[in-house]
């Protein structure tokens, strides 16, 4: 999963390679540092970009899928949005994913420095990378975290 995937455009997951982006390097660094918490509070497990996750691998096996994406509709374009707009966008994203038949686990993106407010998110089980990218773009997102058969969460930039 180190290269570009059909339907996601020119950006590849950031797996150590240099990828040009319209995003400021500090924003990309913040995405990399984020704790992607899955399954409530306290979380069932935490995903970190480029760190293999035995818990995610087990989740994939338990649900009979080979991939997943950690998605949010909050703060489009990496710009803070009012809470009501974030809540409405998040509900719309979840509705779209459920209507498409994906199993969802609640999640939240947490900035360990506390500089950025948490973002309500979901882990969409079984969603292919191209579909995840299309939805993230539709909801104005600059990126997402995708994990394929190796269960390594990778940052995918869309800008």
NUDODO-268000 format. One record per residue (C-alpha): residue number from 1; residue in one letter; x, y, z. Coordinates in Angstrom, 1 decimal. Layout:
BEGIN
r i->NUM, aa->A, X->X, Y->Y, Z->Z
...
END
This chain:
BEGIN
r i->1, aa->X, X->0.0, Y->0.0, Z->0.0
r i->2, aa->X, X->3.0, Y->2.3, Z->-0.5
r i->3, aa->X, X->1.9, Y->3.7, Z->-3.8
r i->4, aa->X, X->-1.0, Y->5.7, Z->-5.2
r i->5, aa->X, X->-4.3, Y->3.9, Z->-5.5
r i->6, aa->X, X->-6.7, Y->4.3, Z->-8.4
r i->7, aa->X, X->-9.4, Y->6.9, Z->-7.7
r i->8, aa->X, X->-7.5, Y->8.8, Z->-5.1
r i->9, aa->X, X->-5.6, Y->11.2, Z->-7.3
r i->10, aa->X, X->-1.9, Y->12.0, Z->-7.2
r i->11, aa->X, X->-1.4, Y->11.7, Z->-3.5
r i->12, aa->X, X->0.1, Y->8.6, Z->-2.0
r i->13, aa->X, X->0.1, Y->7.6, Z->1.6
r i->14, aa->X, X->2.9, Y->9.3, Z->3.5
r i->15, aa->X, X->5.1, Y->6.3, Z->4.3
r i->16, aa->X, X->8.4, Y->8.2, Z->4.6
r i->17, aa->X, X->8.4, Y->9.3, Z->1.0
r i->18, aa->X, X->8.3, Y->13.0, Z->0.3
r i->19, aa->X, X->5.0, Y->14.0, Z->-1.2
r i->20, aa->X, X->4.2, Y->17.6, Z->-2.2
r i->21, aa->X, X->1.1, Y->19.0, Z->-0.7
r i->22, aa->X, X->-0.8, Y->22.3, Z->-0.6
r i->23, aa->X, X->-1.0, Y->21.8, Z->3.2
r i->24, aa->X, X->1.5, Y->23.5, Z->5.4
r i->25, aa->X, X->4.2, Y->21.1, Z->6.8
r i->26, aa->X, X->3.0, Y->21.9, Z->10.3
r i->27, aa->X, X->-0.5, Y->20.6, Z->9.4
r i->28, aa->X, X->0.9, Y->17.4, Z->8.0
r i->29, aa->X, X->3.0, Y->17.0, Z->11.1
r i->30, aa->X, X->-0.1, Y->17.5, Z->13.2
r i->31, aa->X, X->-1.9, Y->14.8, Z->11.2
r i->32, aa->X, X->1.0, Y->12.4, Z->11.8
r i->33, aa->X, X->1.1, Y->13.1, Z->15.6
r i->34, aa->X, X->-2.7, Y->12.7, Z->16.1
r i->35, aa->X, X->-4.0, Y->9.9, Z->18.2
r i->36, aa->X, X->-6.8, Y->8.2, Z->16.2
r i->37, aa->X, X->-8.9, Y->6.7, Z->19.0
r i->38, aa->X, X->-11.4, Y->4.0, Z->18.1
r i->39, aa->X, X->-14.4, Y->2.8, Z->20.1
r i->40, aa->X, X->-15.5, Y->5.2, Z->22.7
r i->41, aa->X, X->-13.9, Y->6.5, Z->25.9
r i->42, aa->X, X->-11.7, Y->5.0, Z->27.0
r i->43, aa->X, X->-10.9, Y->3.9, Z->23.4
r i->44, aa->X, X->-10.8, Y->0.2, Z->22.4
r i->45, aa->X, X->-7.5, Y->0.9, Z->20.6
r i->46, aa->X, X->-5.5, Y->3.8, Z->19.3
r i->47, aa->X, X->-4.1, Y->4.1, Z->15.8
r i->48, aa->X, X->-0.9, Y->6.0, Z->15.0
r i->49, aa->X, X->0.2, Y->6.8, Z->11.5
r i->50, aa->X, X->2.8, Y->4.3, Z->10.2
r i->51, aa->X, X->2.6, Y->2.1, Z->13.3
r i->52, aa->X, X->1.4, Y->-1.4, Z->12.8
r i->53, aa->X, X->-1.7, Y->-2.2, Z->14.8
r i->54, aa->X, X->-2.4, Y->-5.7, Z->16.1
r i->55, aa->X, X->-5.7, Y->-4.4, Z->17.4
r i->56, aa->X, X->-6.7, Y->-3.1, Z->14.0
r i->57, aa->X, X->-5.6, Y->-6.4, Z->12.4
r i->58, aa->X, X->-7.8, Y->-8.3, Z->14.9
r i->59, aa->X, X->-10.7, Y->-5.9, Z->14.2
r i->60, aa->X, X->-10.4, Y->-6.5, Z->10.4
r i->61, aa->X, X->-10.4, Y->-10.3, Z->11.0
r i->62, aa->X, X->-13.3, Y->-10.1, Z->13.4
r i->63, aa->X, X->-15.4, Y->-8.2, Z->10.9
r i->64, aa->X, X->-14.3, Y->-10.1, Z->7.8
r i->65, aa->X, X->-12.7, Y->-7.1, Z->6.1
r i->66, aa->X, X->-9.2, Y->-6.4, Z->4.7
r i->67, aa->X, X->-9.2, Y->-2.6, Z->5.0
r i->68, aa->X, X->-10.6, Y->0.4, Z->6.8
r i->69, aa->X, X->-10.5, Y->4.2, Z->6.9
r i->70, aa->X, X->-10.6, Y->6.6, Z->9.7
r i->71, aa->X, X->-12.8, Y->9.5, Z->8.5
r i->72, aa->X, X->-14.2, Y->12.7, Z->9.8
r i->73, aa->X, X->-16.3, Y->15.5, Z->8.3
r i->74, aa->X, X->-15.3, Y->18.0, Z->11.0
r i->75, aa->X, X->-13.3, Y->21.1, Z->10.3
r i->76, aa->X, X->-13.2, Y->20.9, Z->6.5
r i->77, aa->X, X->-10.0, Y->22.1, Z->4.9
r i->78, aa->X, X->-8.3, Y->21.8, Z->8.3
r i->79, aa->X, X->-10.0, Y->25.0, Z->9.4
r i->80, aa->X, X->-12.1, Y->25.2, Z->12.6
r i->81, aa->X, X->-15.8, Y->25.2, Z->11.9
r i->82, aa->X, X->-18.6, Y->26.0, Z->14.4
r i->83, aa->X, X->-19.8, Y->23.0, Z->16.5
r i->84, aa->X, X->-23.2, Y->22.9, Z->14.9
r i->85, aa->X, X->-21.7, Y->22.7, Z->11.4
r i->86, aa->X, X->-19.3, Y->20.0, Z->12.6
r i->87, aa->X, X->-22.1, Y->17.9, Z->14.2
r i->88, aa->X, X->-24.3, Y->18.2, Z->11.1
r i->89, aa->X, X->-21.4, Y->17.2, Z->8.7
r i->90, aa->X, X->-20.4, Y->14.3, Z->11.0
r i->91, aa->X, X->-24.0, Y->13.0, Z->11.0
r i->92, aa->X, X->-24.3, Y->13.3, Z->7.2
r i->93, aa->X, X->-21.0, Y->11.4, Z->6.8
r i->94, aa->X, X->-22.2, Y->8.6, Z->9.1
r i->95, aa->X, X->-25.5, Y->8.5, Z->7.3
r i->96, aa->X, X->-23.8, Y->8.1, Z->3.9
r i->97, aa->X, X->-21.5, Y->5.4, Z->5.2
r i->98, aa->X, X->-24.3, Y->3.4, Z->6.8
r i->99, aa->X, X->-26.5, Y->3.7, Z->3.7
r i->100, aa->X, X->-23.6, Y->2.2, Z->1.7
r i->101, aa->X, X->-23.5, Y->-0.7, Z->4.1
r i->102, aa->X, X->-20.3, Y->0.0, Z->6.0
r i->103, aa->X, X->-19.9, Y->-1.1, Z->9.6
r i->104, aa->X, X->-18.8, Y->1.9, Z->11.7
r i->105, aa->X, X->-16.9, Y->2.2, Z->14.9
r i->106, aa->X, X->-17.0, Y->5.5, Z->16.7
r i->107, aa->X, X->-13.7, Y->7.4, Z->16.8
r i->108, aa->X, X->-12.1, Y->10.7, Z->17.5
r i->109, aa->X, X->-8.9, Y->12.4, Z->16.4
r i->110, aa->X, X->-7.0, Y->13.7, Z->19.4
r i->111, aa->X, X->-4.1, Y->16.2, Z->19.1
r i->112, aa->X, X->-1.7, Y->15.1, Z->21.9
r i->113, aa->X, X->-0.5, Y->18.7, Z->22.3
r i->114, aa->X, X->-4.0, Y->19.9, Z->22.9
r i->115, aa->X, X->-3.6, Y->22.7, Z->20.4
r i->116, aa->X, X->-6.4, Y->21.4, Z->18.1
r i->117, aa->X, X->-9.8, Y->20.4, Z->19.5
r i->118, aa->X, X->-10.8, Y->16.7, Z->19.2
r i->119, aa->X, X->-12.6, Y->15.7, Z->16.0
r i->120, aa->X, X->-15.4, Y->13.2, Z->16.2
r i->121, aa->X, X->-14.7, Y->10.5, Z->13.6
r i->122, aa->X, X->-15.5, Y->7.0, Z->12.5
r i->123, aa->X, X->-13.5, Y->3.9, Z->11.5
r i->124, aa->X, X->-15.3, Y->2.6, Z->8.4
r i->125, aa->X, X->-14.7, Y->-1.1, Z->8.1
r i->126, aa->X, X->-14.3, Y->-2.6, Z->4.7
r i->127, aa->X, X->-14.2, Y->0.7, Z->2.7
r i->128, aa->X, X->-11.8, Y->0.7, Z->-0.1
r i->129, aa->X, X->-9.3, Y->3.5, Z->-0.4
r i->130, aa->X, X->-10.8, Y->5.1, Z->-3.5
r i->131, aa->X, X->-14.3, Y->5.2, Z->-1.9
r i->132, aa->X, X->-12.8, Y->6.7, Z->1.3
r i->133, aa->X, X->-10.9, Y->9.3, Z->-0.7
r i->134, aa->X, X->-14.1, Y->10.3, Z->-2.6
r i->135, aa->X, X->-16.1, Y->10.7, Z->0.6
r i->136, aa->X, X->-13.4, Y->12.6, Z->2.3
r i->137, aa->X, X->-13.2, Y->15.0, Z->-0.6
r i->138, aa->X, X->-16.9, Y->15.4, Z->-0.7
r i->139, aa->X, X->-16.8, Y->16.5, Z->2.9
r i->140, aa->X, X->-14.0, Y->18.9, Z->2.3
r i->141, aa->X, X->-11.3, Y->17.0, Z->4.1
r i->142, aa->X, X->-7.6, Y->17.5, Z->3.4
r i->143, aa->X, X->-6.7, Y->13.9, Z->4.3
r i->144, aa->X, X->-7.7, Y->10.7, Z->5.9
r i->145, aa->X, X->-6.1, Y->7.6, Z->7.5
r i->146, aa->X, X->-6.3, Y->4.4, Z->5.5
r i->147, aa->X, X->-5.2, Y->0.9, Z->6.5
r i->148, aa->X, X->-5.1, Y->-2.0, Z->4.0
r i->149, aa->X, X->-4.4, Y->-5.7, Z->4.5
r i->150, aa->X, X->-1.2, Y->-5.0, Z->6.5
r i->151, aa->X, X->-3.2, Y->-3.1, Z->9.1
r i->152, aa->X, X->-0.7, Y->-0.2, Z->9.1
r i->153, aa->X, X->-2.6, Y->3.2, Z->9.3
r i->154, aa->X, X->-1.2, Y->5.5, Z->6.6
r i->155, aa->X, X->-1.9, Y->9.2, Z->6.1
r i->156, aa->X, X->-3.4, Y->9.9, Z->2.7
r i->157, aa->X, X->-3.3, Y->13.6, Z->1.7
r i->158, aa->X, X->-6.0, Y->14.9, Z->-0.7
r i->159, aa->X, X->-4.8, Y->18.5, Z->-1.2
END
